[in-house]
Amino acid sequence: MTTINSTEVIANSKFNRFHLGLLLWSFLIIWFDGYDLVVYGTVLPTLIEKWNLSSVEAGAIGTYGLFGMMFGAIFFGTLADRIGRKNVIAITLVLFSLFTFLCGFAETPTTFSTFRFIAGLGLGGIMPNVIALLTDYAPKTMRSMIVSIVLCGYSVGGILAPLIGIFLMPTFGWESIFWFAGLPLLFLPIMYKQLPETASYLIRTGKKEKLIATLAKVSPESHFSQNDEVIDLKIHDSKVPIIGLFKENRAFSTVMFWTAFFSCLLMVYGLNTWLPKLMMEAGYGLNSSLGFLIALQGGAIIGTLIIGRLCDKYGSKKMLVPMYASGAVALTLLGFGGNTLVIYLLVAIAGAATIGAQNIVQAYVSQYYPPSIRSTALGMASGIGRIGGMLGPLLGGFLLSISLPIHLNFIAFAIPGLIAAAALSLVPLKNAYYNKNDAKDKSIKVHVS
């Protein structure tokens, strides 16, 4: 009989078919998550005309979905640390796919808003759990990069929404781009069968057979048997997982993360909702304005991949603080116009420094907290962030309604970038989970039968 430390097995594993499968499924999930979120901004100009909405009313409809995301992130993030991330991923996938699909059948703003709220519950709950599951099983030297690749799926989905809008809306109407969102329901049974459950949950629930089978896939060169003894980091169970966010000197860090999420998501959702409309106000046509939305998401993909790799090498904090600041600069410059090519470049930089930064800070948070409260940490940060996300569309609608100069609209969205940079710069690295004492010094015997 030998001893197994699942934390060390996973941390020291090499990227293989198991990790690739988890990465691909996660990418596909986040792809549709991004699509379902951005699709509203794509149809917004059409809905304003169809339902005769004011800018404030249109912003409010966008906020209903974000309100659902706030509740979904907090509730499902905490729930996953109790019933397992895999189960919660399945539940939230059904919610956001089904009710985004149903938005295509809505005939009134009230019905549409109701469906967006329910879809928002799933949209808010799924991303923290996908990221937490990825972090649970990613090799130590590739964690930020793997999470960054998957979160690029968000931007791919964001690009897909306006592209489908450009090609389908003139012929099939705005409803058609919502029907596409139902596709994840078709692959749900296969996904559920292939996704693993997190090791910490399997240990806590005494599912040794599944744990050993999963570790054998994580590290195929190792040899495990049911007679082996499981050794793992001490898990501090709590009936209220949120309390763990404020223990072991993590309270200040938690508040700073919440501030960064709040500020960044205000920019992200404000831009996703209003960028096409803002660019139309600046004199660009609808298709050109949707092109800027594509540039925003394209910049996010490139920024996420490049900075994600640098984070694994130099540390997330060192990369994220200047990213937030550069986003504020790019958004400020956008408001003053200029050469079209320069505008596209600034939009791409803004995408990298807002959506891209938000992708990477989620990877950072998932590593900062221990596995037993990882989903709760991400869920709470995302939930608080959604409050900022709700204010983004409302802020954009309000600014447009009072007919401010365009450059002041962009400056308003740039200020939160500076706040996020300041907040993250104050997070102390010494309290991070990955910087604690060596696993061997903290491990205890956990008998799993």
SEFI-892420 format. One line per 2 residues: number of its first residue (from 1); for each residue x, y negated, z negated of C-alpha. Coordinates in pm, 1 decimal. Each point is the difference from the previous one (the first is absolute). Last residue first. Example, Ala and Ser with C-alpha at 12.3 -4.5 7.8 and 13.67 -1.06 7.14 Angstrom:
2 = 1367.0 106.0 -714.0 | -137.0 344.0 -66.0
% end
This chain:
449 = -1345.8 -448.5 -171.5 | 199.4 -318.6 -21.4
447 = 232.1 -35.5 -296.6 | 144.3 -351.2 -12.3
445 = 342.4 -15.9 -153.5 | 121.0 -351.2 -62.6
443 = 206.1 -231.1 215.4 | 128.9 -342.0 -104.1
441 = 375.6 56.7 3.7 | -18.3 222.0 304.7
439 = -197.6 -260.9 188.3 | 279.1 -256.9 -31.6
437 = -99.4 -302.9 -203.8 | -227.7 -257.9 157.9
435 = 82.5 -185.4 321.8 | -249.0 186.8 219.3
433 = -280.0 -78.2 -245.1 | 71.6 -373.9 22.3
431 = 57.7 -184.9 -327.7 | 354.2 -113.4 83.6
429 = -112.9 -153.1 330.0 | -164.1 -300.1 -165.3
427 = -272.4 -158.2 221.4 | 65.2 -377.3 12.0
425 = 89.5 -15.1 371.6 | -332.6 167.9 73.8
423 = -196.7 -289.5 -145.4 | 200.6 -272.0 177.0
421 = -29.7 167.5 339.8 | -374.0 53.4 -48.0
419 = -49.8 -368.0 -89.1 | 196.7 -107.8 307.4
417 = -216.7 219.1 222.2 | -313.3 -137.3 -167.5
415 = 88.9 -346.5 142.7 | -0.4 112.6 364.7
413 = -377.6 53.3 35.3 | -71.3 -362.9 -94.1
411 = 280.5 -111.0 231.7 | -176.0 178.4 287.0
409 = -327.0 -183.5 -59.2 | 187.4 -328.5 -38.2
407 = 155.2 47.8 345.7 | -344.9 40.3 156.1
405 = -120.6 -344.2 -109.8 | -289.6 32.8 -244.4
403 = -349.9 44.7 137.8 | -187.1 43.5 -331.1
401 = -153.3 329.8 116.2 | 334.9 129.7 124.0
399 = 153.7 -37.1 -345.6 | -298.0 171.1 -164.9
397 = 6.4 295.6 237.8 | 373.7 47.4 -46.8
395 = -30.4 -18.3 -377.7 | -288.2 247.3 -1.3
393 = 196.2 241.7 220.3 | 301.7 -23.6 -234.5
391 = -193.3 -8.1 -329.1 | -107.3 360.8 38.8
389 = 358.6 109.8 61.1 | 110.0 -186.4 -309.7
387 = -253.0 203.0 -194.7 | 120.5 298.2 201.1
385 = 342.9 -42.6 -157.5 | -143.6 71.1 -342.5
383 = -135.7 325.9 138.7 | 324.3 78.1 182.6
381 = 201.9 -49.4 -317.6 | -251.9 209.9 -193.8
379 = -1.1 278.7 257.9 | 377.4 4.3 37.7
377 = 57.5 29.4 -372.9 | -286.3 248.3 -45.6
375 = 131.5 214.8 284.1 | 346.9 2.6 -159.8
373 = -116.2 66.6 -356.7 | 125.3 359.8 -44.0
371 = 265.1 -45.6 270.8 | 198.9 -264.0 -195.6
369 = -11.0 -367.1 115.6 | 254.8 -198.3 205.0
367 = 0.3 245.5 291.2 | -363.9 -57.5 99.1
365 = 47.0 -372.9 -62.0 | 284.2 -20.2 253.5
363 = -190.9 196.6 264.6 | -290.3 -239.4 -50.4
361 = 241.5 -291.3 31.1 | 103.7 139.8 338.0
359 = -341.9 -3.9 160.3 | -80.8 -342.3 -144.5
357 = 324.0 -133.7 145.1 | -92.4 132.1 343.8
355 = -349.9 -150.0 -19.9 | 137.2 -336.7 -112.9
353 = 364.4 -44.6 103.8 | -8.6 224.0 306.4
351 = -329.4 -145.9 119.8 | 124.1 -356.0 -55.7
349 = 309.4 84.6 202.7 | -224.3 130.4 279.8
347 = -213.0 -316.3 -13.4 | 316.2 -210.8 17.0
345 = 118.9 193.3 306.0 | -337.8 -38.2 172.8
343 = 10.8 -373.6 -68.4 | 353.9 -21.5 137.6
341 = -110.7 172.3 320.7 | -293.3 -240.0 31.3
339 = 225.1 -306.2 -37.7 | -108.7 -226.1 -282.8
337 = -265.6 -20.1 -268.7 | 34.0 -186.6 -331.0
335 = -209.0 242.4 -203.4 | 223.9 291.2 83.9
333 = 293.1 -170.0 -175.0 | -172.5 35.1 -338.0
331 = -82.5 364.5 64.1 | 361.5 77.3 89.3
329 = 136.3 -174.6 -311.9 | -239.2 180.7 -233.8
327 = 85.5 331.9 162.0 | 370.1 -69.5 -46.1
325 = -58.4 -41.6 -374.8 | -183.7 331.7 -29.3
323 = 278.1 178.3 186.4 | 269.1 -169.3 -210.6
321 = -150.5 155.6 -317.1 | -65.3 339.2 159.1
319 = 353.0 98.8 100.6 | 186.5 -40.8 -328.3
317 = -297.1 142.3 -191.5 | -13.7 315.0 210.0
315 = 357.4 114.5 -55.8 | 312.1 -3.4 218.0
313 = -3.7 328.7 191.4 | -353.6 129.9 -43.7
311 = -125.3 -358.3 35.1 | 197.6 -42.6 322.7
309 = -193.5 287.2 157.5 | -330.5 -154.5 -102.8
307 = 117.1 -339.4 124.4 | 46.3 131.1 352.9
305 = -309.9 219.1 14.3 | -233.7 -247.4 -170.3
303 = 122.6 -295.6 203.6 | -49.0 178.5 330.7
301 = -349.7 116.1 -93.0 | -105.0 -334.3 -150.3
299 = 123.3 -187.2 305.3 | -222.3 218.4 214.4
297 = -294.8 -68.4 -231.3 | 33.0 -377.1 35.7
295 = 74.2 32.0 372.6 | -324.4 197.4 42.6
293 = -190.4 -273.7 -184.7 | 167.3 -252.7 230.2
291 = -132.8 197.9 295.9 | -349.5 -27.8 -147.4
289 = 44.9 -377.1 31.5 | 109.6 39.3 360.3
287 = -310.8 208.3 73.0 | -224.5 -257.4 -168.8
285 = 152.6 -302.4 176.5 | 260.1 -229.2 -161.9
283 = -67.4 -364.4 -86.2 | 109.3 -36.3 -363.1
281 = -355.4 77.6 -110.9 | 34.2 328.6 190.4
279 = 323.7 63.1 -192.3 | -182.3 -52.8 -328.5
277 = -282.1 233.2 108.8 | 238.8 280.9 94.5
275 = 199.8 -53.0 -324.5 | -310.6 -6.9 -222.2
273 = -65.9 349.5 -129.0 | 341.7 162.5 21.2
271 = 159.0 -327.7 -110.3 | -211.9 -37.9 -313.7
269 = 31.6 368.0 -69.5 | 379.4 -2.2 2.8
267 = 51.7 -341.4 -163.1 | -227.2 71.1 -296.5
265 = 151.5 346.9 -8.4 | 343.3 -151.9 -58.5
263 = -104.8 -224.0 -286.9 | -199.3 260.0 -193.1
261 = 260.6 272.6 57.0 | 280.4 -227.3 -123.2
259 = -198.7 -103.7 -307.3 | -89.0 362.0 -80.1
257 = 365.3 96.5 30.3 | 91.7 -281.8 -238.9
255 = -264.1 113.8 -251.2 | 127.7 358.9 12.3
253 = 360.9 -110.1 -39.1 | -91.3 -195.4 -313.0
251 = -180.8 298.6 -153.4 | 263.0 266.0 89.1
249 = 197.6 -12.2 -325.3 | -58.0 371.2 -74.6
247 = -380.2 -36.8 6.6 | -211.4 -248.5 195.8
245 = -74.8 211.6 306.9 | -50.1 300.2 -227.3
243 = -317.1 -158.5 -137.2 | -155.6 35.3 347.0
241 = 5.4 378.1 -39.8 | -281.1 -5.5 -262.8
239 = -28.3 352.1 -142.3 | 374.9 -2.1 1.0
237 = 251.6 262.8 95.4 | 365.4 -85.8 -49.5
235 = 169.0 248.1 231.1 | 347.7 103.0 -105.5
233 = 212.3 67.8 301.9 | -14.0 357.6 114.5
231 = 111.2 351.7 -73.9 | -202.9 284.0 149.8
229 = 105.6 350.5 -96.7 | 38.7 251.7 280.7
227 = -205.1 318.5 -11.7 | -223.8 -111.1 287.5
225 = 304.3 -1.9 225.9 | 218.5 -262.2 163.9
223 = 285.2 22.0 249.5 | 148.6 -319.2 140.2
221 = 80.8 -53.9 369.5 | -366.9 -73.0 68.3
219 = 4.9 -312.6 -223.2 | -332.6 -182.1 40.1
217 = -168.1 312.1 134.4 | 114.3 211.6 -294.7
215 = -102.0 -287.5 -228.4 | -356.4 30.4 131.1
213 = -21.0 373.9 -61.5 | 143.2 -40.5 -351.1
211 = -253.1 -272.6 -83.2 | -291.5 194.2 146.2
209 = 84.0 301.0 -216.4 | 63.6 -216.5 -306.1
207 = -338.9 -166.7 -6.2 | 6.8 -98.5 -369.0
205 = -204.5 -320.1 36.4 | 281.4 -230.6 -113.5
203 = 257.8 179.8 211.9 | -218.6 -11.7 312.0
201 = -65.7 -370.4 -63.3 | 372.1 -76.3 -35.1
199 = 72.6 194.7 319.5 | -238.1 -206.7 214.0
197 = -255.6 192.2 203.3 | 100.8 102.5 349.9
195 = -181.9 -99.1 322.7 | -54.4 289.8 241.2
193 = -350.1 118.9 -89.0 | -136.5 -349.3 -52.1
191 = 135.8 -113.1 336.2 | -156.5 291.7 185.0
189 = -343.1 -66.5 -155.4 | 27.3 -381.3 58.3
187 = 83.5 21.7 371.6 | -349.5 -83.1 127.5
185 = -77.8 -259.2 -268.0 | 307.8 -193.6 111.8
183 = -176.3 -77.3 334.7 | -273.4 -220.2 -150.0
181 = 194.6 -323.8 51.3 | -46.7 15.1 378.5
179 = -365.9 -90.9 -53.6 | 106.2 -338.9 -136.3
177 = 165.0 -104.7 327.2 | -316.0 81.8 193.3
175 = -227.5 -234.9 -196.4 | 160.2 -312.8 149.4
173 = -150.9 69.2 340.2 | 47.7 279.9 251.6
171 = 132.9 -185.6 304.1 | 162.8 -323.7 -124.0
169 = 70.2 159.8 -340.9 | 190.3 301.7 129.6
167 = 331.6 -122.7 144.2 | 84.0 -303.9 -214.3
165 = -159.9 145.7 -312.3 | 188.9 325.2 37.6
163 = 319.8 -203.6 9.5 | -120.4 -215.0 -292.3
161 = -48.7 309.3 -221.4 | 303.4 196.4 121.0
159 = 243.9 -262.8 -123.8 | -136.5 20.9 -354.9
157 = 7.7 377.7 18.5 | 366.0 -17.8 96.7
155 = 44.0 -251.6 -282.6 | -140.5 237.1 -260.5
153 = 194.6 287.5 154.9 | 310.7 -201.1 -80.0
151 = -84.4 102.2 -355.6 | 112.9 351.7 83.4
149 = 340.1 -113.7 121.4 | 44.9 -222.9 -305.8
147 = -86.4 283.1 -239.1 | 261.8 219.2 165.2
145 = 260.5 -278.8 -2.6 | -60.9 -95.6 -362.2
143 = 33.4 358.7 -116.2 | 291.7 110.4 217.4
141 = 292.1 48.4 -240.4 | -219.2 152.1 -273.2
139 = -160.6 259.6 224.6 | -375.3 -70.7 33.9
137 = -245.2 221.0 -191.5 | -151.5 -221.4 -271.5
135 = 63.7 -314.5 204.4 | -220.0 132.8 278.1
133 = -276.0 90.7 -245.4 | 16.1 -347.1 -157.8
131 = -16.5 -167.4 340.8 | -300.8 207.2 104.4
129 = -164.9 -69.8 -333.1 | 50.1 -375.4 8.3
127 = -127.2 -7.9 363.2 | -321.6 196.1 -52.3
125 = -181.7 -196.8 -266.0 | -32.0 -341.0 161.6
123 = -114.7 132.6 335.6 | -243.0 238.1 -168.1
121 = -172.2 -265.3 -209.0 | 20.6 -235.9 297.2
119 = -216.7 234.4 206.2 | -271.6 -54.0 -261.1
117 = 39.9 -379.5 22.5 | 16.2 2.2 380.0
115 = -322.4 204.4 18.6 | -178.6 -251.2 -222.2
113 = 134.7 -296.0 200.6 | -125.0 149.8 327.6
111 = -344.5 61.3 -147.2 | -19.2 -359.4 -123.0
109 = 140.8 -148.4 323.1 | -277.9 173.1 196.7
107 = -17.2 268.7 268.5 | 259.2 240.2 -137.3
105 = 62.2 301.0 225.3 | 371.0 -61.1 55.7
103 = 38.8 -53.1 -374.5 | -93.5 369.2 -32.3
101 = 345.7 102.7 122.9 | 156.8 -221.8 -266.5
99 = -227.1 180.0 -247.4 | 104.9 349.3 99.5
97 = 372.8 -61.6 31.2 | 40.6 -206.2 -318.8
95 = -193.8 232.3 -227.8 | 112.5 332.6 145.1
93 = 366.5 -97.7 -28.5 | -57.7 -114.2 -359.1
91 = -127.4 340.5 -107.7 | 278.5 192.6 176.8
89 = 275.1 -222.2 -144.1 | -157.0 38.6 -345.8
87 = 21.7 376.9 16.2 | 364.7 -5.9 110.6
85 = 102.1 -254.2 -266.0 | -102.5 219.7 -290.3
83 = -293.6 -0.8 -241.6 | 140.8 -218.5 -281.9
81 = 279.7 -208.1 154.5 | -226.1 -25.7 304.5
79 = -278.8 -162.2 -202.9 | 219.8 -297.9 -91.0
77 = 76.6 -82.6 362.7 | -356.8 84.5 99.9
75 = -150.5 -255.0 -237.2 | 252.5 -282.9 38.3
73 = 47.4 27.1 376.4 | -369.2 59.3 67.7
71 = -114.4 -294.6 -210.8 | 233.0 -237.5 182.6
69 = -73.8 158.6 336.4 | -373.0 -52.7 -50.4
67 = 62.2 -370.7 -58.3 | 217.5 4.1 310.9
65 = -291.5 127.2 205.7 | -227.8 -265.2 -147.6
63 = 265.0 -264.9 71.4 | -21.5 45.7 374.1
61 = -371.8 -73.9 -18.5 | 77.6 -310.5 -207.6
59 = 243.0 -129.0 262.1 | -270.0 23.4 264.4
57 = -241.9 -186.4 -225.6 | 258.9 -274.3 -65.7
55 = 74.2 -38.7 371.2 | -371.6 -28.5 74.8
53 = -175.0 297.1 154.2 | -228.9 -14.7 303.0
51 = -51.6 378.2 -3.0 | 129.6 63.3 352.7
49 = 239.2 -298.3 14.0 | 169.7 65.7 -333.7
47 = -10.9 372.6 77.4 | 198.1 -49.9 322.2
45 = 267.2 -217.6 -166.3 | 28.2 258.0 -282.3
43 = 33.0 310.1 218.1 | 378.8 33.5 -29.2
41 = 13.7 -132.8 -356.3 | -239.9 276.6 -100.1
39 = 214.9 267.5 165.7 | 299.1 -84.7 -219.4
37 = -104.8 215.3 -297.0 | -128.0 301.2 189.6
35 = 308.7 7.6 219.1 | 236.4 -28.0 -294.3
33 = -167.0 289.6 -181.8 | -8.8 192.1 328.1
31 = 377.8 -21.0 29.6 | 36.6 57.5 -374.5
29 = -159.3 342.8 38.3 | 202.0 86.8 310.6
27 = 325.6 -104.4 -166.0 | -80.6 207.2 -308.8
25 = -66.4 307.2 213.0 | 324.5 -54.9 190.1
23 = 211.7 -63.0 -311.9 | -136.4 302.8 -184.7
21 = 74.0 218.8 301.6 | 349.4 -144.8 34.7
19 = 72.2 50.7 -370.4 | -95.6 367.7 22.0
17 = 186.4 44.4 328.0 | 325.4 -124.0 -155.3
15 = 167.7 -302.4 -160.6 | 257.4 126.3 -247.6
13 = -81.1 55.3 -366.2 | 194.3 -165.0 -282.1
11 = -287.3 -210.6 -135.7 | -252.8 282.4 45.0
9 = 203.8 264.2 -182.3 | 104.4 -253.8 -263.9
7 = -358.5 -92.6 -85.9 | -108.8 364.0 14.4
5 = 253.5 101.8 -263.9 | 4.4 378.0 32.3
3 = 150.6 246.9 -245.2 | 115.5 349.4 89.0
1 = -127.0 347.2 -92.0
% end
